[in-house]
């Protein structure tokens, strides 16, 4: 298990380094001059040149990348051009909200999708099966931002039960905070649940068709024991993959949802930084998203080795 862990860890570290290079190159491709945006179109060439030197924009791109990479090793993500604050501090302020939104949506999707997927797989061939499959297809096709707007229209505008947007802050109390996050969590989680229902159903149907499941049934084991002790246990590798994909999807999808509900999270911070050509902030936030995806993949890989020892030696 130790060799398997080290191998996966090295792969994750290499992936993060490659992601940092891709992020840096992508930010360089963003059109616009940060110095011109800060000083305005009426700034003199001398003032623009002086500010570029102050910001380090006159240094060749490869050298700037190496300096940024060295800062990452020290935990220094640079200084925001827009806020004139450390990027690390800005990110730390927004992380709790984005993590709460993503984890809440993923938990909602899992709690809905796994039982419904199992129930649908067990009712294959009945009238309920195609109805659930159709509903999941429709749910997966609905964009999360459109669902968010629909939820705002129903629960905020018409019923006036929940806030349409904004966030009071964690200092206002857990109840007020989660009341503000309920609609965004629903908008993200329901669409992801629709996707997970189909994947869970397919994974369980594949396992239920295996010989050992038929043997367990032939021995007289009850349906509950066959499903929960044999079939579902052996489908856990697939279900863990589904959960990892779900966390990744809701974390990325939260970027748009934060805009719809005016939530001060990482996604809104990133879009604001892109609009203001705040390159250090864009690099820091996007790299955090990329590193989170790599970390989730790393944890899923580790769970494979724990759930199925054969994978450790593959």
LOMIFI-719343 format. One record per atom (N, C-alpha, C, O, CB): x, y, z. Coordinates in steps of 0.2 Angstrom, whole numbers, plus 5000, padded with zeros to 4 digits. Each point is the difference from the previous one (the first is absolute). Glycine has a CB too. Layout:
XYZ;...
This chain:
500449945000;499650065000;500450065000;499850054997;499349895009;501550064997;500550065001;500250024993;500050064998;500349905013;499949994985;500350014993;499450034996;500150044996;500749865005;498650075000;499450034996;499950075002;499950044995;499649855004;500650135007;499850075002;500650044998;499850064997;499749905013;501150024990;500650054997;499950014993;500150054998;500649915011;499149994987;499950004993;499550054998;500150044996;500349845003;499050125005;499550044998;500150075003;499850054996;499449865005;501250105004;500250075003;500450034995;500050064998;499949905014;500650014985;500550034995;499650024994;500250054997;500849885007;498650024994;499550024994;499650075001;500050044996;500049835001;499850135009;499650065002;500450065000;499850064998;499449875009;501450074996;500550065000;500250024993;500050064999;500449905012;499849994985;500150024993;499450034996;500150054997;500849855003;498650085002;499450024997;499950085002;499850044996;499649845003;500750135007;499950075003;500550054996;499950054999;499749905012;501050024989;500650044996;499850024993;500050054998;500849905010;498950004989;499850014993;499450044999;500050044996;500449855001;499250115008;499450045000;500250075001;499750054997;499649865008;501250105000;500350075001;500250034993;499950064999;500449915013;500149994984;500350034994;499450024995;500050054997;501049885005;498550024998;499450024995;499650065003;499850044996;500149845001;500050135009;499750055003;500450074998;499750054998;499849885012;501150074991;500450064999;500050014993;499950064998;500949915011;499349984986;499950024993;499350024998;500050054996;500949865002;498650075005;499350024998;499950075002;499750044997;499949845005;500750145004;499950075003;500450054995;499750054999;500249915013;500750024985;500350044996;499650014993;500150054997;501049915008;498549994994;499650014993;499450055001;499750024995;500749865002;499550145009;499450045001;500250074998;500550035002;499149915008;500050094985;500250064997;499950065005;499649995005;500049974984;500850095010;499950065005;500750015004;500349955001;498450035000;501450085000;500650025004;499850025007;499650055001;501049994989;499649935015;499850025007;500250075002;499650035003;500549855000;500450144995;500250075001;499650054997;499850055003;501449914998;498650034993;499550044997;499350005003;499750065000;500949934989;499249965014;499449995003;500050045007;499550035002;500349864992;500850105009;500050045007;500150074999;499650045004;500949865000;499950134991;500150074999;499550034996;499950065000;501349925002;498449984994;499650034995;500350024993;500650004999;498850055011;500149964986;500250014993;500450074999;500350014995;498749925001;500950125009;500450064999;500750005003;500350055000;498650015000;501349885002;500750005003;500550014995;500049984994;499649945015;501050114993;500550024995;500449935000;500049965004;500150164999;500349884991;500449944999;500549995006;500249945001;499750074986;500450045015;500550005006;499749975006;500349955003;500350144992;498849935006;499649975006;499949935000;500049965004;499550154998;500349874992;499849934998;500649965001;500049945003;499150094989;501549995005;500649975000;500249995008;500349945002;500050104986;499750015016;500250005007;499649955003;500249965005;500150164995;499049884999;499649955004;500149934998;500049955004;499150144997;501049904992;500249934998;500649975004;500149955001;499450084987;501050025012;500649985004;499949985007;500249955003;500550124989;498949975011;499849995007;499649945001;500149965005;499950164997;499649864993;499649945001;500449944998;499849945000;499250124998;501649954999;500449944997;499849984994;500249944998;500050035013;499450074985;499749974993;500650014995;499949984994;498950055010;501750014997;500550014995;500549945000;500550004996;499450125006;500049835003;500549945001;499749954995;499449994999;500950035013;500249944984;499849954995;499549955004;500149995006;501050034988;498449955002;499549965003;500349945003;499849985005;499550064986;501249925006;500349945004;500350025006;499949965005;500449994984;500050115012;500350025006;499550015005;500049995006;501050064989;498449995003;499550015004;499649945003;499849995006;500050114988;500249855001;499749935002;500449975006;499749975005;499850024983;501250015011;500449975005;500050045007;500049965005;500750004986;499250105008;499950045007;499449985003;499950005006;500850104989;498749905001;499449985003;500049935003;499749995005;499750094986;500949875005;500149945003;500449995006;499849965005;500150004983;500650085013;500450005006;499550035006;500149985005;501050044988;498550035005;499650035005;499549955002;499849995006;500350124989;499649855001;499549945001;500349965005;499749975005;499850044984;501149975010;500449955005;500050035007;499949965005;500849994986;499450125010;500050035006;499350025003;499950025005;501250024992;498449944999;499350025002;499850074998;499550035002;500649895007;500350114987;499950074998;499750004993;500349984995;500650075012;498449974992;499750004994;500050074996;499750014995;499649915009;501150134999;500150064997;499550055003;499749995005;500749964985;499650115007;499650065003;499550024994;500150014995;500850035013;498449974994;499550024996;500150074997;500150045004;499149885002;500850094988;500050064997;499450055001;500150065001;500749894990;498650015010;499450045001;499950025007;499850055001;499749894989;500650015014;499950015008;500650025004;499950035005;499249894994;501550084998;500650015003;500149965007;500250035005;499850094989;499849825005;500049965006;500349934998;500049994994;499050075011;501349904999;500349944999;499449954997;499550005003;501450025006;499349954985;499549964997;499849945005;499449985000;501150044989;500049965015;499849945005;499550035005;499649965002;501649994997;498850115003;499550025005;499350014996;499549985003;501450085004;499149964987;499450014997;499749934999;499449995000;501050124994;500049845004;499749944998;499849975007;499449965000;501450024990;499550035015;499849975007;499450035002;499649965003;501650025000;498650084996;499450035001;499449974997;499449995002;501250115000;499549874991;499549984996;499949925000;499549984998;500750124995;500349875009;500049925000;499449975004;499749964998;501550055001;498750015007;499549975004;499350004997;499649955000;501050085010;499250034987;499450004996;499949954995;499549974999;500450155004;500649884992;500049964994;500149935002;499649954997;500950144997;499849895012;500149935002;499349985003;499849944998;501450075004;498550035002;499349985002;499549994995;499649965000;500750115010;499749984985;499649994994;500149934996;499549974999;500450165000;500749865000;500249944996;499849935004;499749964997;501250114997;499349935012;499949945004;499349995002;499749954999;501450075006;498550044996;499349995001;499649974994;499649965000;500550145008;500149934986;499749984994;500249924998;499649964998;500450164998;500649865006;500249934998;499749965005;499849944998;501350104998;498849985011;499749965005;499249994998;499849945000;501050105009;498950014989;499350004998;499949954994;499649965000;500250165004;500749894991;499949964994;500149925002;499749964997;500850144996;500049895011;500149935002;499549975004;499849944999;501450085001;498550025005;499449975004;499449994996;499649955001;500950115008;499449984985;499549994996;500149944995;499649964999;500150165002;500949884996;500149964994;500149935002;499849954996;500750154998;499949885011;500249935001;499349965002;499949954997;501350095007;498449985001;499449965001;499650004994;499749954998;500350095014;499950014984;499550004994;500349964995;499749964997;499950155005;501149894997;500349964995;500049925002;499849964995;501050145002;499349895009;499949935002;499349974999;499849954998;501150075011;498650034994;499349984999;499849994993;499649954998;500150115012;500549984985;499949994993;500349944997;499649974996;500350165003;500749865003;500349944997;499649935003;500049964996;501150105004;498749945006;499649955002;499349994997;499749955000;500950065011;499250054986;499350004997;500150004992;499550024997;500050045013;501049914988;500150004993;499549964996;499849955002;501450075000;498550014993;499549974996;499350025002;499549984997;501349935002;499150125007;499450035002;499850064997;500450034997;499749915014;499350094990;499850064998;500450065003;500150054997;498849915001;501350035008;500450055004;500750024997;500250055000;499249915010;500949984987;500750014997;500050054995;500550055001;499749835002;499550124991;500050054995;499850075002;500350054998;499549864994;499850095013;499850075003;500650035003;500150064999;498749905002;501550005004;500650035003;500550024995;500450055001;499349885010;500550024985;500550024995;499850064996;500550044998;499849845001;499150134999;499850064996;500150065004;500350054998;498949884995;500650075013;500150055005;500750025001;500250065000;498749915006;501549984995;500750015001;500350034993;500550055001;499649865007;499750074986;500350034994;499850085000;500450044998;499549844996;499550135007;499750075000;500450045005;500250064999;498749914997;501250015010;500450035005;500750014999;500350065001;498949895007;501150014988;500750004998;500150064995;500550034999;499749855004;499250124993;500150054994;499850075002;500250054996;499549864997;500050105013;499950075002;500650045003;500349975005;498549994998;501450094994;500650045003;499950025007;499450025002;500950024987;500249965015;499950015007;499950085001;499650015005;501249904998;499450134993;499950075001;499250024998;499750045003;501549994994;498649934998;499250014999;499649975005;499550035002;500849964986;499949965015;499749975006;500050055006;499550015004;500749874992;500450155005;500150055005;499550064999;499750025005;501549944996;498750064993;499650064999;499349985001;499650045003;501250004988;499049905007;499349975001;499949995008;499450025002;500649924987;500450045015;500050005007;499950075003;499650005005;501149894995;499750154998;499950075002;499350034999;499750035004;501549994994;498549974996;499450024998;499449975004;499650035002;500849984986;499749925014;499549975004;500050025007;499650025003;500449884988;500650085012;500150015007;500250075003;499850015006;500549874993;499950164997;500250075002;499550054998;499850045004;501449934996;498650034993;499650054998;499249985001;499750055003;501249984988;498949915008;499349995001;499949985007;499550035003;500449934985;500449995015;499949985007;500350045005;499850005006;500149894989;500750145003;500350055005;500249965006;500050025006;499450084990;500949845003;500249955006;500750015001;500349995006;498849934991;501350094997;500850005001;500250064996;499750024996;500349855005;500650155001;500450054997;500249994993;500149944998;500350105013;499550014985;500249994992;500750004999;500249984995;498750075002;501549975008;500750004999;500450045005;499650025005;500249984983;500850005012;500450035005;500249955006;499749955000;499750164997;501049915007;500349965005;500150045007;500450054999;500149874992;499250075014;500050045006;500749995004;500250045004;498649954997;501649964997;500649985004;499949955005;499550005003;500950124995;500149845003;500049955005;499950035007;499749975005;501049964988;499550135008;499950035007;499350015002;499850025005;501350044993;498449944996;499350015002;499749945003;499450005002;500650084988;500449875010;499749935002;499949954995;499950024994;499550055015;500649874993;500049944995;499350004997;499949994994;500949955013;498750084997;499350004997;499950054994;499749984995;499949985016;500650104990;500050054995;500449984994;499850024995;500050075014;500849894993;500549984994;499749954996;500050004994;501050035013;498749914996;499849954996;499350014997;499849984994;500849945013;499050134995;499450024997;500250044994;499649994995;499850025016;501150034989;500250034994;500349954995;500050014993;500350095013;500049854996;500349954995;499549944998;500249964996;500950065010;498349984997;499649954998;499849994993;500149954997;499450065014;500350054986;499850004993;500649984995;500049974995;499150125008;501549954998;500649984996;500249925001;500249974995;500250155007;499549855004;500249935001;499549964996;500249954996;500250075015;498950004989;499549964996;500250014992;499949954997;499250075013;501050044988;500250014993;500649964998;499949974994;499650145007;501049885003;500649964998;499849935001;500249954996;500650145007;498949895003;500049935001;499449964997;500149944998;500350095013;499150004987;499449964996;500349984993;499849944998;499350135009;501249984990;500249984993;500649945000;500049964996;499750165001;500749895008;500549945001;499749945002;500249944999;500650155004;498749915002;499649945002;499749964994;500049945000;499850125011;500049984984;499749974994;500549964996;499849954998;499450145002;501449945000;500549964996;500249945004;500249954998;500250164997;499749905012;500249945004;499549955001;500249945000;500550145006;498749934993;499549955000;500149954994;500049945001;499250145004;500949944989;500149964995;500749965000;500049944999;499450144994;501149955010;500649975001;500049945005;500349954999;500350164997;499049915010;500049955005;499549944997;500249945002;499950155007;499449934988;499649944997;500449964996;499949945000;499150135000;501449964995;500449964995;500549955004;500149954998;499750144993;500549945014;500549975004;499749945003;500349945000;500450165002;498849915002;499649945003;499849954996;500049945001;499750145008;500049944985;499749954995;500649964998;499949944999;499250134997;501549965003;500649964997;500249945006;500149954998;500350154995;499649935013;500249955005;499449955001;500249945002;500550155004;498749924994;499449965001;500049944995;499749955001;499750145004;501049924989;500049954995;500649965000;500149954996;499350134997;501049925013;500649965001;499849935002;499450005003;501350114999;499749844997;499949945002;499949995008;499649965002;501050004988;499850075014;500049995007;499450035003;499749975005;501550044995;498450044997;499450025002;499549954999;499549995004;500850134994;499749854996;499549954998;500149945005;499549975002;500550074986;500649945014;500249955004;499750015007;499749965004;501350024990;499150095009;499750025006;499349995000;499749985005;501250104997;498749944993;499349995000;499849935000;499549985003;500450134990;500549855003;499849935000;500149965007;499749955001;500750054987;500050035016;500149975007;499550025004;499949985006;501350024992;498350045000;499450025004;500150065004;499650025004;500249874996;500750154998;500150075004;499550054998;499750004994;501549985006;498550065005;499550044998;500250064996;500650014999;498949965012;500150074986;500150054995;500450055004;500550034997;498549954996;500850045013;500450055003;500749985001;500550054999;498549995007;501249904997;500649985001;500450004993;500650025000;499049915010;500150054985;500449994993;500250074998;500650014998;498749894999;500250155004;500250074997;500550035005;500550034997;498349984998;501150005011;500450045005;500649975002;500550035001;498550025003;501049884996;500649975003;500549974994;500649995001;498849985009;500350024984;500449974995;500050054994;500650034998;499149865005;499850134994;500050044994;500250075001;500550024997;498649914999;500650105009;500250075001;500750015002;500450054999;498549985004;501449925002;500650005002;500550004994;500650035000;499149925011;500250004984;500550004995;499950054995;500450014995;499549875007;499650164998;499950064996;500350065003;499950054996;499049904999;501450045010;500350065004;500550044996;500050065000;499749885011;500750024985;500550034996;499750054995;500250064999;500649845003;498750084995;499750044995;499650065004;500050064997;499849844995;499950095013;499650055004;500550055003;499950065000;499249865003;501550064999;500550055002;500250044994;500150065001;500349865008;499750054985;500250044994;499450064999;500250054999;500549854996;498750075006;499450054999;500150065005;499850054998;499549854997;500850085011;500050055005;500650054999;499950065001;499649865007;501150064990;500550044998;499950054994;500150065000;500649855004;498950064991;499850044994;499550055003;500050064997;500249854995;499450075012;499550055003;500350065003;499850054999;499449855002;501350085004;500350065003;500450044995;499950075001;500249865009;500250054985;500350044995;499550044996;500150064999;500849855000;498650064999;499550044996;499750055004;499950064998;499849844996;500150095013;499650055003;500550065002;499950065001;499349855004;501550074996;500550055002;500150054994;500050065001;500549865007;499550054986;500150044994;499350044999;500050064998;500949864997;498650045005;499350034999;499850065005;499650044998;500149854997;500750115011;499850065004;500350064998;499750055002;500449875007;500350094986;500250064997;499450044997;500050065002;501249894996;498450024999;499450034997;499550015005;499750055000;500649904989;499650005015;499550015005;500150065005;499650035002;500249844997;500850145002;500250065005;499950064996;499850055004;501149885001;499150074989;499850064996;499250015000;499850065001;501249934992;498749965006;499250005000;499850035007;499550045000;500449864992;500450075013;499750025007;500450055004;499950015006;499749874994;500950154996;500450065003;500349985006;500050035005;499350054990;501049865005;500449975006;500750024999;500349994995;498949915006;501150125005;500750025000;500549955001;500449995005;499350124999;500349844991;500449945000;500650014995;500250054997;498849885006;501450014996;500650004996;499850014993;500450044996;500149885012;498950064989;499850004994;499950084998;500350024995;499249865005;500250155004;499850074999;500750045000;500150054996;498749945009;501649995000;500750045000;500449994994;500350044997;499649945015;500149964985;500349984994;499850044994;500450034996;499849865008;499150114995;499750044994;500250075001;500150044995;499049885004;500850115007;500250075001;500850014998;500150064997;499049955012;501349954993;500750014999;500149994992;500550044998;499849915014;499450014985;500150004993;499850064996;500350034996;499549855005;499650155001;499850064998;500450065001;500150044996;498849925005;501550045004;500450055002;500849994998;500450035002;498850005007;500949914988;500649984998;500550005006;500650014999;499250044990;500049925016;500349995006;500449935000;499849965003;499450125004;501449924989;500349944999;500249965006;499949945000;500550114990;499949985015;500249965006;499449965003;500049955002;501050135000;498449964998;499449975004;499749954995;499849955003;500050165003;500249904988;499749954995;500549935001;499749955000;499850144992;501149925008;500549945000;499849965007;500049945000;500950124992;499149985013;499949975007;499449965000;499949945002;500850155003;498749944993;499349975001;500049944995;499749955002;499850165001;500749904991;499949944995;500549955002;499849944999;499950144992;500949935011;500449955003;499749965005;500149945001;500950124995;498649985009;499749965005;499549964998;499949945002;500350165005;499449924988;499549954997;500349944997;499849945001;499550164997;501249914998;500449954997;500349955005;499949944999;500350134991;500149965015;500349955006;499449965003;500249955002;500850144999;498549955000;499449965004;499849944996;499849955002;499850165003;500349904988;499849944996;500549955000;499949945000;499550144992;501349945008;500549955000;500049965007;500149945000;500650134992;499249975013;499949975007;499449955001;500149945002;500450165002;499049924993;499449955000;500149944996;499849945002;499550164999;501149914993;500249944996;500449955004;500049945000;499950134990;500649965014;500549975004;499649965006;500249945001;500750144996;498649955006;499649965005;499649954997;500049955003;500050155004;499749914987;499749944997;500449954998;499849945002;499450144994;501449935002;500549954998;500249965007;500049945000;500450124990;499749975015;500149975007;499549955002;500149955002;500650155001;498749934996;499449965002;499949944996;499849945002;499650165001;500849904990;500049944996;500549955003;499849945001;500050134989;500849955012;500449955003;499849975007;500149945001;500850124993;498749985009;499749975007;499449964999;500049955003;500450155002;499249924990;499449964999;500249934996;499649955001;499750164999;501149894995;500249944996;500850005000;500350034996;498649984997;501349945011;500849995001;500349984993;500650025000;499249955012;499850014984;500349984993;500350064996;500549994997;498749915003;500550165002;500250064996;500750025002;500350034996;498450005003;501449965007;500750025003;500649974996;500550034999;499049985012;500449934986;500549974996;499950004992;500449974997;499749965013;499450124988;499950004993;500650044997;499950024994;498849975008;
